[in-house]
Amino acid sequence: MYNLFVAKLTPQEGQQILDILEYKGLLDRSLWFQKQPSLGKEAAQPYLIDFLEEFWDWERSPYIQERLLYKHGIHRKYVSRCAGAIRRYWEPWFGRTVPLSTVTRQDLQDFILSFLSSKSLKSACGRNDAIKSGTVALRWAFARGLIAQDVTSGLTYYSGPSPEILILTPQLAWSLFSRPWRHYKSMMANKLAMLTGLRSGEIQALRGGDIGTDCILVRHSWNLLDGLKVPKNGCQREVYLPFADFLQELRDMAGGKENFVFHHRDLDRPMDAKCWLRELRRELALLGAEDSVVQKIRFHSWRHYYTTHLHSSGQLEPHLLQRLTGHKSAAMLRHYSGHGLAEDAAVMKAAVFRVFGEMMSGGQEASGGTAGRE
């Protein structure tokens, strides 16, 4: 199968392969192709939607196999989201009988403009994600010679401000964690997110063996479709956390090196992260926070809180902050890894302690209002 995948085939050889598959009963061309009398001879052409559905099918897609073969990051959750966009937006607009080879740039631009009246997708980011679920596939089809022109070239996409991210003030954060929560694990997950900037999937993936003596080893992320996978950007990292008691609490929660820290009833499966946001909002409401704060806060807001306050402390060079948060390219990782690690670790631990030490030691409340925006 691998030799077939990488072989340089002529159109005639490709046709012979299709004939063999049809003879063996493995391919029903009536479901995938239609005849084009206007070409002067019978020619098989795939339908646009059939092509897009196969493109985002994890088991059948040659694009996905290419990505996996060359170790390029792609995950089932992303593929599932793109496949959903094809079903919800591309198929209703184009129908199932438009041949792939007849799609024009103007067809795509008309499709893009149709989102102006969309009630389900109002943000520029959401609209562009749905559109690119198809244009990525069409660009790939052109690069592989499946269509004669790059019909995605020169398209105009949506622009607009990024969604507003609300973050809490240090005063409100201190109030949250200076009292017990109804749900202990949710409190610990939110506190860990504030102290480390970890994404929810990275917290779900933490196991007892990832808790160091003064740091968290971020080696995996988690989602329901992929299970354990490498973190975003494909990079493992250390996030320094100079609070020994808190780290010990996390180890105790896991109960073993191979167990998930935030495990489900079964030790080998992490809990659903949705309850962390639900309990965060509940605790904010109990504190008397404004309803606008309660409704707009996200679990991911802690990542912005962490980055904002460490940056504003002035204690870290940008490249050290990037190492803590994982906001870095592979080139940045190569540039900064491998030198000055001991000195850098001391600087990073000191900065984290300066920002969060008073809160963790139960000191006085930080000054400030109830919420901030970034």
Beta strands, then each sheet from edge to edge (+ up, - down):
strand 1: 33-35
strand 2: 44-46
strand 3: 166-168
strand 4: 215-218
strand 5: 221-223
strand 6: 227-229
strand 7: 237-240
strand 8: 371-373
sheet 1: 1+ 2-
sheet 2: 3+ 8-
sheet 3: 4+ 7-
sheet 4: 5+ 6-
end
